């Protein structure tokens, strides 16, 4: 029989540095002058926002369990 593995729950403290980095990246894409087409900049910003939202949601959900 296969041994079942258990996963440790990680709290907000472990996710905080990653979330802070995502926020900094979002701010940078909004403020610095990148020589990218506007649609590429918008796509990057949208993807970073989605990633940050997904990580925040995962952290909140794991704390409720």
mmCIF file as Biopython writes it, N, C-alpha, C and O atoms, coordinates in Angstrom:
data_model
#
loop_
_atom_site.group_PDB
_atom_site.id
_atom_site.type_symbol
_atom_site.label_atom_id
_atom_site.label_alt_id
_atom_site.label_comp_id
_atom_site.label_asym_id
_atom_site.label_entity_id
_atom_site.label_seq_id
_atom_site.pdbx_PDB_ins_code
_atom_site.Cartn_x
_atom_site.Cartn_y
_atom_site.Cartn_z
_atom_site.occupancy
_atom_site.B_iso_or_equiv
_atom_site.auth_seq_id
_atom_site.auth_asym_id
_atom_site.pdbx_PDB_model_num
ATOM 1   N N  . UNK A ? 1  ? 0.830   -1.165 0.000   1.0 0.0 1  A 1 
ATOM 2   C CA . UNK A ? 1  ? 0.000   0.000  0.000   1.0 0.0 1  A 1 
ATOM 3   C C  . UNK A ? 1  ? 0.891   1.250  0.000   1.0 0.0 1  A 1 
ATOM 4   O O  . UNK A ? 1  ? 1.911   1.301  0.686   1.0 0.0 1  A 1 
ATOM 5   N N  . UNK A ? 2  ? 0.486   2.248  -0.778  1.0 0.0 2  A 1 
ATOM 6   C CA . UNK A ? 2  ? 1.273   3.473  -0.865  1.0 0.0 2  A 1 
ATOM 7   C C  . UNK A ? 2  ? 1.068   4.327  0.371   1.0 0.0 2  A 1 
ATOM 8   O O  . UNK A ? 2  ? -0.036  4.415  0.910   1.0 0.0 2  A 1 
ATOM 9   N N  . UNK A ? 3  ? 2.117   4.935  0.798   1.0 0.0 3  A 1 
ATOM 10  C CA . UNK A ? 3  ? 2.054   5.804  1.966   1.0 0.0 3  A 1 
ATOM 11  C C  . UNK A ? 3  ? 1.466   7.153  1.555   1.0 0.0 3  A 1 
ATOM 12  O O  . UNK A ? 3  ? 1.881   7.749  0.561   1.0 0.0 3  A 1 
ATOM 13  N N  . UNK A ? 4  ? 0.515   7.611  2.320   1.0 0.0 4  A 1 
ATOM 14  C CA . UNK A ? 4  ? -0.073  8.909  2.035   1.0 0.0 4  A 1 
ATOM 15  C C  . UNK A ? 4  ? 0.825   10.003 2.604   1.0 0.0 4  A 1 
ATOM 16  O O  . UNK A ? 4  ? 1.269   9.937  3.751   1.0 0.0 4  A 1 
ATOM 17  N N  . UNK A ? 5  ? 1.075   10.990 1.784   1.0 0.0 5  A 1 
ATOM 18  C CA . UNK A ? 5  ? 1.896   12.090 2.260   1.0 0.0 5  A 1 
ATOM 19  C C  . UNK A ? 5  ? 0.995   13.186 2.813   1.0 0.0 5  A 1 
ATOM 20  O O  . UNK A ? 5  ? -0.129  13.380 2.350   1.0 0.0 5  A 1 
ATOM 21  N N  . UNK A ? 6  ? 1.494   13.876 3.781   1.0 0.0 6  A 1 
ATOM 22  C CA . UNK A ? 6  ? 0.751   15.007 4.340   1.0 0.0 6  A 1 
ATOM 23  C C  . UNK A ? 6  ? 1.476   16.282 3.948   1.0 0.0 6  A 1 
ATOM 24  O O  . UNK A ? 6  ? 2.704   16.324 3.873   1.0 0.0 6  A 1 
ATOM 25  N N  . UNK A ? 7  ? 0.704   17.300 3.705   1.0 0.0 7  A 1 
ATOM 26  C CA . UNK A ? 7  ? 1.295   18.588 3.373   1.0 0.0 7  A 1 
ATOM 27  C C  . UNK A ? 7  ? 1.130   19.525 4.551   1.0 0.0 7  A 1 
ATOM 28  O O  . UNK A ? 7  ? 0.111   19.513 5.242   1.0 0.0 7  A 1 
ATOM 29  N N  . UNK A ? 8  ? 2.134   20.322 4.762   1.0 0.0 8  A 1 
ATOM 30  C CA . UNK A ? 8  ? 2.060   21.324 5.825   1.0 0.0 8  A 1 
ATOM 31  C C  . UNK A ? 8  ? 1.338   22.547 5.298   1.0 0.0 8  A 1 
ATOM 32  O O  . UNK A ? 8  ? 1.562   22.969 4.163   1.0 0.0 8  A 1 
ATOM 33  N N  . UNK A ? 9  ? 0.491   23.102 6.105   1.0 0.0 9  A 1 
ATOM 34  C CA . UNK A ? 9  ? -0.161  24.352 5.728   1.0 0.0 9  A 1 
ATOM 35  C C  . UNK A ? 9  ? 0.799   25.497 5.984   1.0 0.0 9  A 1 
ATOM 36  O O  . UNK A ? 9  ? 1.503   25.544 6.993   1.0 0.0 9  A 1 
ATOM 37  N N  . UNK A ? 10 ? 0.800   26.393 5.056   1.0 0.0 10 A 1 
ATOM 38  C CA . UNK A ? 10 ? 1.674   27.559 5.195   1.0 0.0 10 A 1 
ATOM 39  C C  . UNK A ? 10 ? 0.819   28.781 5.413   1.0 0.0 10 A 1 
ATOM 40  O O  . UNK A ? 10 ? -0.177  28.995 4.722   1.0 0.0 10 A 1 
ATOM 41  N N  . UNK A ? 11 ? 1.210   29.563 6.358   1.0 0.0 11 A 1 
ATOM 42  C CA . UNK A ? 11 ? 0.428   30.742 6.702   1.0 0.0 11 A 1 
ATOM 43  C C  . UNK A ? 11 ? 0.809   31.951 5.881   1.0 0.0 11 A 1 
ATOM 44  O O  . UNK A ? 11 ? 1.653   31.879 4.987   1.0 0.0 11 A 1 
ATOM 45  N N  . UNK A ? 12 ? 0.189   33.037 6.190   1.0 0.0 12 A 1 
ATOM 46  C CA . UNK A ? 12 ? 0.424   34.316 5.508   1.0 0.0 12 A 1 
ATOM 47  C C  . UNK A ? 12 ? 1.881   34.728 5.624   1.0 0.0 12 A 1 
ATOM 48  O O  . UNK A ? 12 ? 2.419   35.355 4.711   1.0 0.0 12 A 1 
ATOM 49  N N  . UNK A ? 13 ? 2.522   34.389 6.725   1.0 0.0 13 A 1 
ATOM 50  C CA . UNK A ? 13 ? 3.902   34.819 6.921   1.0 0.0 13 A 1 
ATOM 51  C C  . UNK A ? 13 ? 4.821   34.271 5.840   1.0 0.0 13 A 1 
ATOM 52  O O  . UNK A ? 13 ? 5.770   34.944 5.439   1.0 0.0 13 A 1 
ATOM 53  N N  . UNK A ? 14 ? 4.556   33.063 5.364   1.0 0.0 14 A 1 
ATOM 54  C CA . UNK A ? 14 ? 5.380   32.497 4.304   1.0 0.0 14 A 1 
ATOM 55  C C  . UNK A ? 14 ? 5.044   33.091 2.945   1.0 0.0 14 A 1 
ATOM 56  O O  . UNK A ? 14 ? 5.916   33.174 2.080   1.0 0.0 14 A 1 
ATOM 57  N N  . UNK A ? 15 ? 3.815   33.501 2.742   1.0 0.0 15 A 1 
ATOM 58  C CA . UNK A ? 15 ? 3.392   34.052 1.461   1.0 0.0 15 A 1 
ATOM 59  C C  . UNK A ? 15 ? 3.676   35.546 1.357   1.0 0.0 15 A 1 
ATOM 60  O O  . UNK A ? 15 ? 3.739   36.084 0.252   1.0 0.0 15 A 1 
ATOM 61  N N  . UNK A ? 16 ? 3.848   36.215 2.476   1.0 0.0 16 A 1 
ATOM 62  C CA . UNK A ? 16 ? 3.996   37.672 2.481   1.0 0.0 16 A 1 
ATOM 63  C C  . UNK A ? 16 ? 5.141   38.174 1.602   1.0 0.0 16 A 1 
ATOM 64  O O  . UNK A ? 16 ? 4.926   39.117 0.840   1.0 0.0 16 A 1 
ATOM 65  N N  . UNK A ? 17 ? 6.346   37.598 1.663   1.0 0.0 17 A 1 
ATOM 66  C CA . UNK A ? 17 ? 7.411   38.107 0.801   1.0 0.0 17 A 1 
ATOM 67  C C  . UNK A ? 17 ? 7.088   37.956 -0.685  1.0 0.0 17 A 1 
ATOM 68  O O  . UNK A ? 17 ? 7.406   38.833 -1.487  1.0 0.0 17 A 1 
ATOM 69  N N  . UNK A ? 18 ? 6.461   36.850 -1.042  1.0 0.0 18 A 1 
ATOM 70  C CA . UNK A ? 18 ? 6.095   36.633 -2.443  1.0 0.0 18 A 1 
ATOM 71  C C  . UNK A ? 18 ? 5.032   37.630 -2.884  1.0 0.0 18 A 1 
ATOM 72  O O  . UNK A ? 18 ? 5.113   38.181 -3.982  1.0 0.0 18 A 1 
ATOM 73  N N  . UNK A ? 19 ? 4.034   37.865 -2.031  1.0 0.0 19 A 1 
ATOM 74  C CA . UNK A ? 19 ? 3.000   38.840 -2.354  1.0 0.0 19 A 1 
ATOM 75  C C  . UNK A ? 19 ? 3.582   40.246 -2.454  1.0 0.0 19 A 1 
ATOM 76  O O  . UNK A ? 19 ? 3.178   41.024 -3.318  1.0 0.0 19 A 1 
ATOM 77  N N  . UNK A ? 20 ? 4.516   40.573 -1.585  1.0 0.0 20 A 1 
ATOM 78  C CA . UNK A ? 20 ? 5.173   41.887 -1.645  1.0 0.0 20 A 1 
ATOM 79  C C  . UNK A ? 20 ? 5.933   42.054 -2.955  1.0 0.0 20 A 1 
ATOM 80  O O  . UNK A ? 20 ? 5.901   43.120 -3.570  1.0 0.0 20 A 1 
ATOM 81  N N  . UNK A ? 21 ? 6.610   41.002 -3.374  1.0 0.0 21 A 1 
ATOM 82  C CA . UNK A ? 21 ? 7.347   41.050 -4.643  1.0 0.0 21 A 1 
ATOM 83  C C  . UNK A ? 21 ? 6.397   41.239 -5.817  1.0 0.0 21 A 1 
ATOM 84  O O  . UNK A ? 21 ? 6.676   42.034 -6.715  1.0 0.0 21 A 1 
ATOM 85  N N  . UNK A ? 22 ? 5.286   40.523 -5.823  1.0 0.0 22 A 1 
ATOM 86  C CA . UNK A ? 22 ? 4.300   40.694 -6.889  1.0 0.0 22 A 1 
ATOM 87  C C  . UNK A ? 22 ? 3.771   42.124 -6.932  1.0 0.0 22 A 1 
ATOM 88  O O  . UNK A ? 22 ? 3.604   42.703 -8.006  1.0 0.0 22 A 1 
ATOM 89  N N  . UNK A ? 23 ? 3.510   42.688 -5.751  1.0 0.0 23 A 1 
ATOM 90  C CA . UNK A ? 23 ? 3.022   44.065 -5.689  1.0 0.0 23 A 1 
ATOM 91  C C  . UNK A ? 23 ? 4.059   45.041 -6.238  1.0 0.0 23 A 1 
ATOM 92  O O  . UNK A ? 23 ? 3.712   45.974 -6.961  1.0 0.0 23 A 1 
ATOM 93  N N  . UNK A ? 24 ? 5.325   44.829 -5.897  1.0 0.0 24 A 1 
ATOM 94  C CA . UNK A ? 24 ? 6.392   45.681 -6.419  1.0 0.0 24 A 1 
ATOM 95  C C  . UNK A ? 24 ? 6.485   45.572 -7.941  1.0 0.0 24 A 1 
ATOM 96  O O  . UNK A ? 24 ? 6.691   46.573 -8.627  1.0 0.0 24 A 1 
ATOM 97  N N  . UNK A ? 25 ? 6.333   44.363 -8.463  1.0 0.0 25 A 1 
ATOM 98  C CA . UNK A ? 25 ? 6.386   44.168 -9.912  1.0 0.0 25 A 1 
ATOM 99  C C  . UNK A ? 25 ? 5.213   44.869 -10.592 1.0 0.0 25 A 1 
ATOM 100 O O  . UNK A ? 25 ? 5.380   45.467 -11.655 1.0 0.0 25 A 1 
ATOM 101 N N  . UNK A ? 26 ? 4.024   44.798 -9.981  1.0 0.0 26 A 1 
ATOM 102 C CA . UNK A ? 26 ? 2.860   45.499 -10.529 1.0 0.0 26 A 1 
ATOM 103 C C  . UNK A ? 26 ? 3.109   47.003 -10.561 1.0 0.0 26 A 1 
ATOM 104 O O  . UNK A ? 26 ? 2.806   47.666 -11.553 1.0 0.0 26 A 1 
ATOM 105 N N  . UNK A ? 27 ? 3.662   47.540 -9.472  1.0 0.0 27 A 1 
ATOM 106 C CA . UNK A ? 27 ? 3.948   48.973 -9.401  1.0 0.0 27 A 1 
ATOM 107 C C  . UNK A ? 27 ? 4.981   49.383 -10.446 1.0 0.0 27 A 1 
ATOM 108 O O  . UNK A ? 27 ? 4.852   50.431 -11.080 1.0 0.0 27 A 1 
ATOM 109 N N  . UNK A ? 28 ? 6.002   48.555 -10.619 1.0 0.0 28 A 1 
ATOM 110 C CA . UNK A ? 28 ? 7.037   48.868 -11.597 1.0 0.0 28 A 1 
ATOM 111 C C  . UNK A ? 28 ? 6.505   48.906 -13.022 1.0 0.0 28 A 1 
ATOM 112 O O  . UNK A ? 28 ? 6.862   49.793 -13.797 1.0 0.0 28 A 1 
ATOM 113 N N  . UNK A ? 29 ? 5.664   47.961 -13.366 1.0 0.0 29 A 1 
ATOM 114 C CA . UNK A ? 29 ? 5.128   47.950 -14.731 1.0 0.0 29 A 1 
ATOM 115 C C  . UNK A ? 29 ? 4.250   49.169 -14.994 1.0 0.0 29 A 1 
ATOM 116 O O  . UNK A ? 29 ? 4.090   49.590 -16.140 1.0 0.0 29 A 1 
ATOM 117 N N  . UNK A ? 30 ? 3.683   49.732 -13.935 1.0 0.0 30 A 1 
ATOM 118 C CA . UNK A ? 30 ? 2.838   50.913 -14.093 1.0 0.0 30 A 1 
ATOM 119 C C  . UNK A ? 30 ? 3.658   52.203 -14.155 1.0 0.0 30 A 1 
ATOM 120 O O  . UNK A ? 30 ? 3.215   53.187 -14.748 1.0 0.0 30 A 1 
ATOM 121 N N  . UNK A ? 31 ? 4.849   52.210 -13.548 1.0 0.0 31 A 1 
ATOM 122 C CA . UNK A ? 31 ? 5.583   53.471 -13.426 1.0 0.0 31 A 1 
ATOM 123 C C  . UNK A ? 31 ? 6.784   53.608 -14.357 1.0 0.0 31 A 1 
ATOM 124 O O  . UNK A ? 31 ? 7.091   54.721 -14.783 1.0 0.0 31 A 1 
ATOM 125 N N  . UNK A ? 32 ? 7.470   52.522 -14.685 1.0 0.0 32 A 1 
ATOM 126 C CA . UNK A ? 32 ? 8.670   52.662 -15.502 1.0 0.0 32 A 1 
ATOM 127 C C  . UNK A ? 32 ? 8.319   52.711 -16.983 1.0 0.0 32 A 1 
ATOM 128 O O  . UNK A ? 32 ? 7.279   52.206 -17.406 1.0 0.0 32 A 1 
ATOM 129 N N  . UNK A ? 33 ? 9.184   53.313 -17.747 1.0 0.0 33 A 1 
ATOM 130 C CA . UNK A ? 33 ? 8.987   53.432 -19.183 1.0 0.0 33 A 1 
ATOM 131 C C  . UNK A ? 33 ? 9.604   52.227 -19.882 1.0 0.0 33 A 1 
ATOM 132 O O  . UNK A ? 33 ? 10.816  52.166 -20.089 1.0 0.0 33 A 1 
ATOM 133 N N  . UNK A ? 34 ? 8.765   51.286 -20.236 1.0 0.0 34 A 1 
ATOM 134 C CA . UNK A ? 34 ? 9.219   50.121 -20.981 1.0 0.0 34 A 1 
ATOM 135 C C  . UNK A ? 34 ? 8.980   50.371 -22.464 1.0 0.0 34 A 1 
ATOM 136 O O  . UNK A ? 34 ? 7.967   50.953 -22.852 1.0 0.0 34 A 1 
ATOM 137 N N  . UNK A ? 35 ? 9.898   49.936 -23.264 1.0 0.0 35 A 1 
ATOM 138 C CA . UNK A ? 35 ? 9.729   50.107 -24.704 1.0 0.0 35 A 1 
ATOM 139 C C  . UNK A ? 35 ? 8.967   48.924 -25.275 1.0 0.0 35 A 1 
ATOM 140 O O  . UNK A ? 35 ? 9.407   48.267 -26.219 1.0 0.0 35 A 1 
ATOM 141 N N  . UNK A ? 36 ? 7.818   48.673 -24.676 1.0 0.0 36 A 1 
ATOM 142 C CA . UNK A ? 36 ? 6.932   47.590 -25.102 1.0 0.0 36 A 1 
ATOM 143 C C  . UNK A ? 36 ? 5.680   48.209 -25.700 1.0 0.0 36 A 1 
ATOM 144 O O  . UNK A ? 36 ? 5.275   49.304 -25.313 1.0 0.0 36 A 1 
ATOM 145 N N  . UNK A ? 37 ? 5.077   47.515 -26.632 1.0 0.0 37 A 1 
ATOM 146 C CA . UNK A ? 37 ? 3.770   48.006 -27.121 1.0 0.0 37 A 1 
ATOM 147 C C  . UNK A ? 37 ? 2.770   48.055 -25.961 1.0 0.0 37 A 1 
ATOM 148 O O  . UNK A ? 37 ? 2.871   47.289 -25.003 1.0 0.0 37 A 1 
ATOM 149 N N  . UNK A ? 38 ? 1.817   48.960 -26.067 1.0 0.0 38 A 1 
ATOM 150 C CA . UNK A ? 38 ? 0.843   49.152 -24.990 1.0 0.0 38 A 1 
ATOM 151 C C  . UNK A ? 38 ? 0.078   47.875 -24.660 1.0 0.0 38 A 1 
ATOM 152 O O  . UNK A ? 38 ? -0.202  47.610 -23.491 1.0 0.0 38 A 1 
ATOM 153 N N  . UNK A ? 39 ? -0.265  47.080 -25.675 1.0 0.0 39 A 1 
ATOM 154 C CA . UNK A ? 39 ? -1.024  45.852 -25.403 1.0 0.0 39 A 1 
ATOM 155 C C  . UNK A ? 39 ? -0.188  44.843 -24.629 1.0 0.0 39 A 1 
ATOM 156 O O  . UNK A ? 39 ? -0.736  44.057 -23.855 1.0 0.0 39 A 1 
ATOM 157 N N  . UNK A ? 40 ? 1.135   44.848 -24.824 1.0 0.0 40 A 1 
ATOM 158 C CA . UNK A ? 40 ? 2.010   43.940 -24.076 1.0 0.0 40 A 1 
ATOM 159 C C  . UNK A ? 40 ? 2.092   44.390 -22.621 1.0 0.0 40 A 1 
ATOM 160 O O  . UNK A ? 40 ? 2.016   43.567 -21.708 1.0 0.0 40 A 1 
ATOM 161 N N  . UNK A ? 41 ? 2.246   45.689 -22.405 1.0 0.0 41 A 1 
ATOM 162 C CA . UNK A ? 41 ? 2.283   46.205 -21.028 1.0 0.0 41 A 1 
ATOM 163 C C  . UNK A ? 41 ? 0.987   45.904 -20.292 1.0 0.0 41 A 1 
ATOM 164 O O  . UNK A ? 41 ? 1.004   45.517 -19.124 1.0 0.0 41 A 1 
ATOM 165 N N  . UNK A ? 42 ? -0.130  46.083 -20.977 1.0 0.0 42 A 1 
ATOM 166 C CA . UNK A ? 42 ? -1.430  45.798 -20.357 1.0 0.0 42 A 1 
ATOM 167 C C  . UNK A ? 42 ? -1.549  44.312 -20.031 1.0 0.0 42 A 1 
ATOM 168 O O  . UNK A ? 42 ? -2.076  43.945 -18.981 1.0 0.0 42 A 1 
ATOM 169 N N  . UNK A ? 43 ? -1.063  43.464 -20.923 1.0 0.0 43 A 1 
ATOM 170 C CA . UNK A ? 43 ? -1.117  42.021 -20.695 1.0 0.0 43 A 1 
ATOM 171 C C  . UNK A ? 43 ? -0.263  41.621 -19.496 1.0 0.0 43 A 1 
ATOM 172 O O  . UNK A ? 43 ? -0.682  40.802 -18.678 1.0 0.0 43 A 1 
ATOM 173 N N  . UNK A ? 44 ? 0.929   42.195 -19.391 1.0 0.0 44 A 1 
ATOM 174 C CA . UNK A ? 44 ? 1.812   41.905 -18.260 1.0 0.0 44 A 1 
ATOM 175 C C  . UNK A ? 44 ? 1.160   42.340 -16.956 1.0 0.0 44 A 1 
ATOM 176 O O  . UNK A ? 44 ? 1.175   41.599 -15.973 1.0 0.0 44 A 1 
ATOM 177 N N  . UNK A ? 45 ? 0.597   43.518 -16.947 1.0 0.0 45 A 1 
ATOM 178 C CA . UNK A ? 45 ? -0.061  44.026 -15.745 1.0 0.0 45 A 1 
ATOM 179 C C  . UNK A ? 45 ? -1.236  43.132 -15.357 1.0 0.0 45 A 1 
ATOM 180 O O  . UNK A ? 45 ? -1.411  42.810 -14.182 1.0 0.0 45 A 1 
ATOM 181 N N  . UNK A ? 46 ? -2.028  42.738 -16.326 1.0 0.0 46 A 1 
ATOM 182 C CA . UNK A ? 46 ? -3.188  41.878 -16.061 1.0 0.0 46 A 1 
ATOM 183 C C  . UNK A ? 46 ? -2.753  40.523 -15.511 1.0 0.0 46 A 1 
ATOM 184 O O  . UNK A ? 46 ? -3.360  40.010 -14.570 1.0 0.0 46 A 1 
ATOM 185 N N  . UNK A ? 47 ? -1.704  39.943 -16.094 1.0 0.0 47 A 1 
ATOM 186 C CA . UNK A ? 47 ? -1.228  38.639 -15.627 1.0 0.0 47 A 1 
ATOM 187 C C  . UNK A ? 47 ? -0.661  38.708 -14.210 1.0 0.0 47 A 1 
ATOM 188 O O  . UNK A ? 47 ? -0.891  37.805 -13.406 1.0 0.0 47 A 1 
ATOM 189 N N  . UNK A ? 48 ? 0.074   39.769 -13.904 1.0 0.0 48 A 1 
ATOM 190 C CA . UNK A ? 48 ? 0.596   39.928 -12.546 1.0 0.0 48 A 1 
ATOM 191 C C  . UNK A ? 48 ? -0.540  40.093 -11.542 1.0 0.0 48 A 1 
ATOM 192 O O  . UNK A ? 48 ? -0.489  39.535 -10.446 1.0 0.0 48 A 1 
ATOM 193 N N  . UNK A ? 49 ? -1.549  40.847 -11.911 1.0 0.0 49 A 1 
ATOM 194 C CA . UNK A ? 49 ? -2.700  41.035 -11.014 1.0 0.0 49 A 1 
ATOM 195 C C  . UNK A ? 49 ? -3.415  39.715 -10.772 1.0 0.0 49 A 1 
ATOM 196 O O  . UNK A ? 49 ? -3.811  39.416 -9.645  1.0 0.0 49 A 1 
ATOM 197 N N  . UNK A ? 50 ? -3.580  38.933 -11.816 1.0 0.0 50 A 1 
ATOM 198 C CA . UNK A ? 50 ? -4.237  37.627 -11.663 1.0 0.0 50 A 1 
ATOM 199 C C  . UNK A ? 50 ? -3.415  36.703 -10.776 1.0 0.0 50 A 1 
ATOM 200 O O  . UNK A ? 50 ? -3.959  35.988 -9.935  1.0 0.0 50 A 1 
ATOM 201 N N  . UNK A ? 51 ? -2.110  36.726 -10.972 1.0 0.0 51 A 1 
ATOM 202 C CA . UNK A ? 51 ? -1.240  35.872 -10.160 1.0 0.0 51 A 1 
ATOM 203 C C  . UNK A ? 51 ? -1.303  36.278 -8.695  1.0 0.0 51 A 1 
ATOM 204 O O  . UNK A ? 51 ? -1.416  35.422 -7.818  1.0 0.0 51 A 1 
ATOM 205 N N  . UNK A ? 52 ? -1.230  37.572 -8.425  1.0 0.0 52 A 1 
ATOM 206 C CA . UNK A ? 52 ? -1.306  38.061 -7.049  1.0 0.0 52 A 1 
ATOM 207 C C  . UNK A ? 52 ? -2.644  37.696 -6.420  1.0 0.0 52 A 1 
ATOM 208 O O  . UNK A ? 52 ? -2.693  37.268 -5.267  1.0 0.0 52 A 1 
ATOM 209 N N  . UNK A ? 53 ? -3.728  37.863 -7.169  1.0 0.0 53 A 1 
ATOM 210 C CA . UNK A ? 53 ? -5.053  37.524 -6.654  1.0 0.0 53 A 1 
ATOM 211 C C  . UNK A ? 53 ? -5.159  36.029 -6.359  1.0 0.0 53 A 1 
ATOM 212 O O  . UNK A ? 53 ? -5.742  35.638 -5.348  1.0 0.0 53 A 1 
ATOM 213 N N  . UNK A ? 54 ? -4.603  35.193 -7.231  1.0 0.0 54 A 1 
ATOM 214 C CA . UNK A ? 54 ? -4.650  33.740 -7.022  1.0 0.0 54 A 1 
ATOM 215 C C  . UNK A ? 54 ? -3.866  33.336 -5.780  1.0 0.0 54 A 1 
ATOM 216 O O  . UNK A ? 54 ? -4.310  32.477 -5.018  1.0 0.0 54 A 1 
ATOM 217 N N  . UNK A ? 55 ? -2.703  33.951 -5.571  1.0 0.0 55 A 1 
ATOM 218 C CA . UNK A ? 55 ? -1.893  33.621 -4.395  1.0 0.0 55 A 1 
ATOM 219 C C  . UNK A ? 55 ? -2.600  34.085 -3.127  1.0 0.0 55 A 1 
ATOM 220 O O  . UNK A ? 55 ? -2.642  33.353 -2.139  1.0 0.0 55 A 1 
ATOM 221 N N  . UNK A ? 56 ? -3.158  35.295 -3.146  1.0 0.0 56 A 1 
ATOM 222 C CA . UNK A ? 56 ? -3.888  35.783 -1.976  1.0 0.0 56 A 1 
ATOM 223 C C  . UNK A ? 56 ? -5.065  34.865 -1.656  1.0 0.0 56 A 1 
ATOM 224 O O  . UNK A ? 56 ? -5.300  34.523 -0.497  1.0 0.0 56 A 1 
ATOM 225 N N  . UNK A ? 57 ? -5.797  34.474 -2.689  1.0 0.0 57 A 1 
ATOM 226 C CA . UNK A ? 57 ? -6.945  33.593 -2.491  1.0 0.0 57 A 1 
ATOM 227 C C  . UNK A ? 57 ? -6.499  32.239 -1.926  1.0 0.0 57 A 1 
ATOM 228 O O  . UNK A ? 57 ? -7.156  31.693 -1.039  1.0 0.0 57 A 1 
ATOM 229 N N  . UNK A ? 58 ? -5.405  31.706 -2.426  1.0 0.0 58 A 1 
ATOM 230 C CA . UNK A ? 58 ? -4.916  30.414 -1.944  1.0 0.0 58 A 1 
ATOM 231 C C  . UNK A ? 58 ? -4.523  30.512 -0.470  1.0 0.0 58 A 1 
ATOM 232 O O  . UNK A ? 58 ? -4.806  29.600 0.307   1.0 0.0 58 A 1 
ATOM 233 N N  . UNK A ? 59 ? -3.884  31.589 -0.090  1.0 0.0 59 A 1 
ATOM 234 C CA . UNK A ? 59 ? -3.472  31.789 1.305   1.0 0.0 59 A 1 
ATOM 235 C C  . UNK A ? 59 ? -4.705  31.898 2.195   1.0 0.0 59 A 1 
ATOM 236 O O  . UNK A ? 59 ? -4.769  31.270 3.251   1.0 0.0 59 A 1 
ATOM 237 N N  . UNK A ? 60 ? -5.685  32.695 1.770   1.0 0.0 60 A 1 
ATOM 238 C CA . UNK A ? 60 ? -6.901  32.857 2.566   1.0 0.0 60 A 1 
ATOM 239 C C  . UNK A ? 60 ? -7.652  31.547 2.693   1.0 0.0 60 A 1 
ATOM 240 O O  . UNK A ? 60 ? -8.138  31.211 3.773   1.0 0.0 60 A 1 
ATOM 241 N N  . UNK A ? 61 ? -7.750  30.810 1.608   1.0 0.0 61 A 1 
ATOM 242 C CA . UNK A ? 61 ? -8.468  29.538 1.627   1.0 0.0 61 A 1 
ATOM 243 C C  . UNK A ? 61 ? -7.776  28.527 2.512   1.0 0.0 61 A 1 
ATOM 244 O O  . UNK A ? 61 ? -8.440  27.806 3.257   1.0 0.0 61 A 1 
ATOM 245 N N  . UNK A ? 62 ? -6.454  28.455 2.448   1.0 0.0 62 A 1 
ATOM 246 C CA . UNK A ? 62 ? -5.733  27.478 3.258   1.0 0.0 62 A 1 
ATOM 247 C C  . UNK A ? 62 ? -5.840  27.796 4.739   1.0 0.0 62 A 1 
ATOM 248 O O  . UNK A ? 62 ? -5.786  26.880 5.561   1.0 0.0 62 A 1 
ATOM 249 N N  . UNK A ? 63 ? -5.990  29.052 5.106   1.0 0.0 63 A 1 
ATOM 250 C CA . UNK A ? 63 ? -6.120  29.410 6.513   1.0 0.0 63 A 1 
ATOM 251 C C  . UNK A ? 63 ? -7.493  29.055 7.058   1.0 0.0 63 A 1 
ATOM 252 O O  . UNK A ? 63 ? -7.644  28.873 8.266   1.0 0.0 63 A 1 
ATOM 253 N N  . UNK A ? 64 ? -8.502  28.953 6.192   1.0 0.0 64 A 1 
ATOM 254 C CA . UNK A ? 64 ? -9.842  28.594 6.635   1.0 0.0 64 A 1 
ATOM 255 C C  . UNK A ? 64 ? -9.988  27.109 6.872   1.0 0.0 64 A 1 
ATOM 256 O O  . UNK A ? 64 ? -10.883 26.685 7.604   1.0 0.0 64 A 1 
ATOM 257 N N  . UNK A ? 65 ? -9.130  26.314 6.271   1.0 0.0 65 A 1 
ATOM 258 C CA . UNK A ? 65 ? -9.259  24.845 6.400   1.0 0.0 65 A 1 
ATOM 259 C C  . UNK A ? 65 ? -8.747  24.341 7.711   1.0 0.0 65 A 1 
ATOM 260 O O  . UNK A ? 65 ? -8.787  23.137 7.968   1.0 0.0 65 A 1 
#
